[in-house]
């Protein structure tokens, strides 16, 4: 019903990006630009998207500078690592894959997101 008002998406498609209480603050469903776009606030969504992209650029440049300093100093540099996944070689394909290493569901149960970076 009223599918023409929802770009002819199915009910499932319309709910895939619905916020879910209790998820990590880094969950893409919390992206403020996405929320603004879904509410039809296009100009604000675009400005917010630009802000988020600039924040990502600054973060990347900071990591690159830290890596360069560590290389110059000869000190070990621990690059960014995902919280919930680790890179492992697939035993069958021999390709690197990101494999869940645990921790997310425990953090969700405790509602302890202190390890999550501020990405939005």
C-alpha positions in Angstrom: 0.0 0.0 0.0 1.3 3.5 -0.9 4.4 1.9 -2.6 4.5 4.8 -5.1 5.3 7.1 -2.2 8.2 4.9 -1.2 10.0 4.6 -4.6 8.3 1.2 -5.1 10.5 -0.4 -2.5 9.2 -3.5 -0.7 8.4 -3.4 3.0 11.6 -5.4 3.6 13.7 -2.9 1.7 12.2 0.0 3.5 13.0 -1.5 6.9 16.6 -2.6 6.2 18.0 0.8 7.3 15.6 1.2 10.2 17.5 2.2 13.5 17.7 -0.6 16.1 18.0 0.4 19.7 21.1 -0.9 21.5 23.4 -1.2 18.5 26.9 0.2 18.5 27.2 4.0 17.9 29.3 3.0 14.8 26.4 1.1 13.2 25.8 2.6 9.8 22.1 2.9 10.6 23.0 5.8 12.9 24.6 7.9 10.1 23.2 11.4 10.5 23.4 12.2 6.8 21.4 9.0 6.0 18.7 10.0 8.5 18.4 13.5 7.1 18.2 12.1 3.5 15.5 9.6 4.5 13.5 12.5 6.0 13.8 14.4 2.7 16.1 17.1 4.1 18.5 16.9 1.1 20.5 20.1 1.6 21.2 19.3 5.2 22.0 15.7 4.4 24.6 16.8 1.8 26.2 19.2 4.2 26.3 16.5 6.9 27.8 14.0 4.4 30.5 16.6 3.6 31.3 17.0 7.3 31.6 13.3 7.8 33.9 12.8 4.8 36.1 15.6 6.1 36.2 14.0 9.5 37.3 10.7 7.9 40.0 12.5 5.9 41.4 14.1 9.0 41.4 10.8 10.8 43.2 9.1 7.9 45.8 11.8 7.6 46.5 11.5 11.4 47.1 7.8 11.0 49.3 8.3 8.0 51.4 10.9 9.9 51.7 8.6 12.9 52.9 5.8 10.6 55.4 8.1 8.9 56.8 9.2 12.3 57.0 5.6 13.5 58.9 4.7 10.3 61.3 7.6 10.7 61.9 6.7 14.4 62.2 3.0 13.7 59.5 2.4 16.3 56.7 -0.2 15.7 53.5 1.2 14.4 50.2 -0.5 15.2 47.9 0.5 12.3 44.1 0.7 12.7 42.5 -2.6 13.4 38.8 -3.3 13.2 37.2 -4.0 16.6 35.1 -7.0 15.8 37.0 -8.6 12.9 40.6 -9.8 12.1 42.2 -10.6 8.8 42.9 -14.2 8.3 43.9 -16.3 5.3 41.0 -18.5 4.1 42.3 -22.1 4.3 40.5 -23.0 1.0 41.0 -20.0 -1.2 44.2 -18.7 0.4 42.7 -15.2 0.2 42.7 -12.8 3.1 39.3 -12.4 4.6 37.8 -10.5 7.6 36.6 -13.0 10.1 34.5 -12.2 13.2 36.7 -12.4 16.3 34.0 -11.9 18.9 33.1 -9.1 21.3 30.3 -7.3 19.6 27.4 -9.3 21.1 29.0 -9.1 24.5 29.3 -5.3 24.2 25.8 -5.1 23.0 24.5 -7.2 25.9 26.4 -4.9 28.4 25.7 -1.8 26.3 29.4 -1.0 26.7 30.5 0.8 23.6 33.6 2.5 25.1 35.9 0.8 22.5 34.0 2.3 19.6 35.5 5.3 18.0 33.6 8.5 17.4 33.0 8.3 13.7 29.9 10.4 13.3 
